[in-house]
């Protein structure tokens, strides 16, 4: 009876051992399937890390450029304000010059009218004197 019990125990142990072997084999199969996936994921992580590093470098470069731009920006604003003041000044000067041009045109018109009036007076005087009178004539012709 003891032998029988030992045989039963041995059979149970062998069966348990077979079950454990199957489980170990299943675990090894699962591990062999998971290994390429793990390698693929590790490769993806490396690519992501490279992308992160590149983006970090780009960010640092952009931050440097932003710092430079922040330094330049007040000067640009100052120059823009200065140029705006110059434009306003030139605009005012232009307006004054246009006014002066208009005034000079009026003076020219007035002088043209005065010339016409003087020419008319000269013509009247010529007729009154009975002698032709040439304003542009040389002094020698006046003596004749």
Rosetta blueprint (number, residue, H / E / L):
1 X L
2 X H
3 X H
4 X H
5 X H
6 X H
7 X H
8 X H
9 X H
10 X H
11 X H
12 X H
13 X H
14 X H
15 X H
16 X H
17 X H
18 X H
19 X H
20 X H
21 X H
22 X H
23 X H
24 X H
25 X H
26 X H
27 X H
28 X H
29 X H
30 X H
31 X H
32 X H
33 X H
34 X H
35 X H
36 X H
37 X H
38 X H
39 X H
40 X H
41 X H
42 X H
43 X H
44 X H
45 X H
46 X H
47 X H
48 X H
49 X H
50 X H
51 X H
52 X H
53 X H
54 X H
55 X H
56 X H
57 X H
58 X H
59 X H
60 X H
61 X H
62 X H
63 X H
64 X H
65 X H
66 X H
67 X H
68 X H
69 X H
70 X H
71 X H
72 X H
73 X H
74 X H
75 X H
76 X H
77 X H
78 X H
79 X H
80 X H
81 X H
82 X H
83 X H
84 X H
85 X H
86 X H
87 X H
88 X H
89 X H
90 X H
91 X H
92 X H
93 X H
94 X H
95 X H
96 X H
97 X H
98 X H
99 X H
100 X H
101 X H
102 X H
103 X H
104 X H
105 X H
106 X H
107 X H
108 X H
109 X H
110 X H
111 X H
112 X H
113 X H
114 X H
115 X H
116 X H
117 X H
118 X H
119 X H
120 X H
121 X H
122 X H
123 X H
124 X H
125 X H
126 X H
127 X H
128 X H
129 X H
130 X L
131 X L
132 X L
133 X L
134 X L
135 X L
136 X L
137 X L
138 X L
139 X H
140 X H
141 X H
142 X H
143 X H
144 X L
